Every structure is written in structure tokens, then in C-alpha cells.
Amino acid sequence: MAKELAGAVAVVTGGSSGIGRACARLLAARGAKVYVLARSKERLAAAVEEIEQAGGFGEVLVADVASPEELAQAAAKVRAAGESVDILIAGAGIMDLGPADQMPLSQYEAMMRVNYLGVVSTVQSFLPLVKEGRWKRIAIVSSLAARVSPPYFGAYSASKAAVTGFAHALRQELAREGIRVTLVHPGPAATPLVDGYIGGEYYPVPPGVPVISPDQVARAVWRGIQKGRREVFVPRRLAVTAWLAGIAPGAVDGTYRLLDRGKRGK
Ligand SMILES: NC(=O)c1ccc[n+]([C@@H]2O[C@H](COP(=O)([O-])OP(=O)(O)OC[C@H]3O[C@@H](n4cnc5c(N)ncnc54)[C@H](OP(=O)(O)O)[C@@H]3O)[C@@H](O)[C@H]2O)c1
């Protein structure tokens, strides 16, 4: 029986690690040829090898999403191969946490460049190819932190709130052309991004919030793409948390105050 994505082409930014790599594996297992895009050639090659060992097709695109020129070259490489893009997943991202007043401005800027402007440039570079594709799907990986901004998350949350604002507008503009945009808000996931942070001073995980696997996120991204969902929270119940944070920000303050007191034993 033919796989559901047989003949389809996907591009996954951040495809060499964590959530992006899990998305790339999942799409390749369903028959898509997957271009994985990131900066480290070695880690990209390892991701492609993993895909190919599982019987799929992968290709490396080395590019920094903070460079519109490198992204344009990456898109040109896909075009030169005579391919369009059915599914684009913008998953590349970075995170740095710390006190708002001590975090260097350069770090605020770096997260804006990658997490926000990097997604804008990714969409601008690959959109012509998505318009020519059959599936016409874009998934943008934001974060629960776009909607719930805990202490020490200021710079990261701001970059994710920026990309969230972008994605909501983009979805409405592209709907006219039959392109569906799915905005994904994962909660904490066990990936290299959070190594050294999670459970520590700047990243206490509130009780009841699970640390999920990148594969769980990838499955939710895929369901969102298949159904053309506007927004996906992973796990789903975090949608309630996001809504509550919007209407009762004091509840978020109270939760993190309690966590802080618990940590200090007060
Ligand atoms: N893990 C979580 O708890 C969590 C929760 C919510 C949302 N997210 C979001 O999910 C996405 C994936 O994160 P992850 O947890 O899977 O992190 P990860 O394991 O650290 O992977 C990040 C990926 O992005 C790539 N990347 C980083 N900067 C890049 C740049 N300038 N240009 C091109 N590629 C770049 C990395 O490769 P190179 O370094 O080689 O470029 C890597 O492939 C991010 O947008 C993150 O903000 C993560």
C-alpha cells in the first residue's frame, strides 16, 4: 500500500535535533522526501542517515535562518532539484533564560533574529515553492511560552509572542490561496534546547505540566497539519493554561510564586 506522503516533499528547519528531527523522521516514515535545514552539517548528515536507515529519503540544507541570503540559496537548491514543497515546518529555534535586567541585549536580539525573523525569512524564502506544492501546508513551532511568560523567560517569550503574532496574520492571508498555516505551542519537551535549564533555577516546571518527548510533539504537529488546524497545544490541555493566563495573569504569578517559595523552603 502506498504511504500517505509518497511523492511529497517537506522542508523542516531545525531538522537536525529535537522536535524538528522528530518531525523529519515522522514525515519521512510516511513517505515524504524530507529536506532538513540547520547550521551544523554534521548533525544534519546524522539526521539524514537516521531517515535513510529507516527506509526514507532525506537531504541536507545547510543554512542559518538568521540569514535571508542563505535561506534563499537553500530554497534555490530545492528548486534546482525540480521540486516544490508540500509541507514546510519552521522549527529552528534557540532559548536563553535569565533575569530580565541582566540578560544582555545581544541575547534578546539573537532570539528575535532566529525565533521570529528566522521564521519570517523561512516563510518568505520557501513560500513560492509551497504555492506550487500539492499539500500547501506550513507549520510554525512557537511555544506555550508565547502565551504564558514565566519569570526569566522574558527574552524567549517575547520572541515566541512575536512569531505567534506573525503566524496568526499569515494564516489568514494564505487561506485565500488554499495554504493552511498551523501554529504549534509545545510545552516543555526533553530536547537539547532545555538541557541544563529544565528543573533548574530559571525553569521550574509546575506540577501537572509534563515534560514531553519530541516524538509526542511531532505527532501533534502532524495531526495539526493533516487536519489543517489553526493552533495546536501539546499536550492539548495546555490550551486551557494559555487561556487562563490570558484572562487571569495573577494565576500565573501565584503559581510561580509558590514554586519559588517551595525552592527556597519558605
Ligand atoms: N524543547 C522545548 O521544551 C520546547 C518547547 C516549546 C517550543 N520549543 C521550540 O521548538 C523548536 C525546536 O526546539 P528543540 O527543543 O527541538 O531544540 P533543539 O533540539 O535545540 O533543536 C534546535 C534546532 O534548531 C536549529 N537551529 C538553531 N539555530 C538555528 C539557526 N540560526 N539557523 C538554522 N537552524 C538553527 C538547530 O541546529 P543548528 O544549531 O545546527 O543550527 C537544531 O536543529 C524551537 O523553535 C523551540 O523554541 C521547544
Ligand as a Chemical Component Dictionary entry (heavy atoms), coordinates in Angstrom:
data_LIG
# 
_chem_comp.id                   LIG 
_chem_comp.type                 NON-POLYMER 
_chem_comp.pdbx_formal_charge   0 
_chem_comp.three_letter_code    LIG 
# 
loop_
_chem_comp_atom.comp_id 
_chem_comp_atom.atom_id 
_chem_comp_atom.alt_atom_id 
_chem_comp_atom.type_symbol 
_chem_comp_atom.charge 
_chem_comp_atom.model_Cartn_x 
_chem_comp_atom.model_Cartn_y 
_chem_comp_atom.model_Cartn_z 
_chem_comp_atom.pdbx_ordinal 
LIG N1  N1  N 0  12.143 21.834 23.897 1  
LIG C1  C1  C 0  11.147 22.539 24.396 2  
LIG O1  O1  O 0  10.815 22.447 25.594 3  
LIG C2  C2  C 0  10.357 23.460 23.507 4  
LIG C3  C3  C 0  9.113  23.907 23.993 5  
LIG C4  C4  C 0  8.375  24.778 23.188 6  
LIG C5  C5  C 0  8.855  25.165 21.956 7  
LIG N2  N2  N 1  10.071 24.718 21.524 8  
LIG C6  C6  C 0  10.527 25.172 20.220 9  
LIG O2  O2  O 0  10.680 24.055 19.378 10 
LIG C7  C7  C 0  11.660 24.337 18.372 11 
LIG C8  C8  C 0  12.682 23.210 18.335 12 
LIG O3  O3  O 0  13.357 23.204 19.589 13 
LIG P1  P1  P 0  14.039 21.903 20.185 14 
LIG O4  O4  O 0  13.624 21.841 21.589 15 
LIG O5  O5  O -1 13.832 20.773 19.296 16 
LIG O6  O6  O 0  15.567 22.422 20.170 17 
LIG P2  P2  P 0  16.936 21.745 19.725 18 
LIG O7  O7  O 0  16.915 20.290 19.984 19 
LIG O8  O8  O 0  17.991 22.581 20.345 20 
LIG O9  O9  O 0  16.933 21.983 18.142 21 
LIG C9  C9  C 0  17.021 23.262 17.605 22 
LIG C10 C10 C 0  17.227 23.107 16.106 23 
LIG O10 O10 O 0  17.258 24.412 15.517 24 
LIG C11 C11 C 0  18.459 24.561 14.755 25 
LIG N3  N3  N 0  18.864 25.948 14.782 26 
LIG C12 C12 C 0  19.140 26.730 15.853 27 
LIG N4  N4  N 0  19.504 27.937 15.462 28 
LIG C13 C13 C 0  19.476 27.933 14.106 29 
LIG C14 C14 C 0  19.779 28.888 13.102 30 
LIG N5  N5  N 0  20.200 30.121 13.416 31 
LIG N6  N6  N 0  19.630 28.540 11.804 32 
LIG C15 C15 C 0  19.227 27.305 11.467 33 
LIG N7  N7  N 0  18.915 26.352 12.363 34 
LIG C16 C16 C 0  19.059 26.674 13.660 35 
LIG C17 C17 C 0  19.466 23.621 15.452 36 
LIG O11 O11 O 0  20.541 23.226 14.609 37 
LIG P3  P3  P 0  21.930 24.062 14.498 38 
LIG O12 O12 O 0  22.255 24.518 15.897 39 
LIG O13 O13 O 0  22.902 23.115 13.917 40 
LIG O14 O14 O 0  21.648 25.196 13.578 41 
LIG C18 C18 C 0  18.547 22.446 15.742 42 
LIG O15 O15 O 0  18.360 21.671 14.586 43 
LIG C19 C19 C 0  12.262 25.706 18.742 44 
LIG O16 O16 O 0  11.645 26.693 17.968 45 
LIG C20 C20 C 0  11.888 25.847 20.205 46 
LIG O17 O17 O 0  11.836 27.193 20.587 47 
LIG C21 C21 C 0  10.830 23.857 22.268 48 
# 
loop_
_chem_comp_bond.comp_id 
_chem_comp_bond.atom_id_1 
_chem_comp_bond.atom_id_2 
_chem_comp_bond.value_order 
_chem_comp_bond.pdbx_ordinal 
LIG N1  C1  SING 1  
LIG C1  O1  DOUB 2  
LIG C1  C2  SING 3  
LIG C2  C3  SING 4  
LIG C2  C21 DOUB 5  
LIG C3  C4  DOUB 6  
LIG C4  C5  SING 7  
LIG C5  N2  DOUB 8  
LIG N2  C6  SING 9  
LIG N2  C21 SING 10 
LIG C6  O2  SING 11 
LIG C6  C20 SING 12 
LIG O2  C7  SING 13 
LIG C7  C8  SING 14 
LIG C7  C19 SING 15 
LIG C8  O3  SING 16 
LIG O3  P1  SING 17 
LIG P1  O4  DOUB 18 
LIG P1  O5  SING 19 
LIG P1  O6  SING 20 
LIG O6  P2  SING 21 
LIG P2  O7  DOUB 22 
LIG P2  O8  SING 23 
LIG P2  O9  SING 24 
LIG O9  C9  SING 25 
LIG C9  C10 SING 26 
LIG C10 O10 SING 27 
LIG C10 C18 SING 28 
LIG O10 C11 SING 29 
LIG C11 N3  SING 30 
LIG C11 C17 SING 31 
LIG N3  C12 SING 32 
LIG N3  C16 SING 33 
LIG C12 N4  DOUB 34 
LIG N4  C13 SING 35 
LIG C13 C14 SING 36 
LIG C13 C16 DOUB 37 
LIG C14 N5  SING 38 
LIG C14 N6  DOUB 39 
LIG N6  C15 SING 40 
LIG C15 N7  DOUB 41 
LIG N7  C16 SING 42 
LIG C17 O11 SING 43 
LIG C17 C18 SING 44 
LIG O11 P3  SING 45 
LIG P3  O12 DOUB 46 
LIG P3  O13 SING 47 
LIG P3  O14 SING 48 
LIG C18 O15 SING 49 
LIG C19 O16 SING 50 
LIG C19 C20 SING 51 
LIG C20 O17 SING 52 
# 
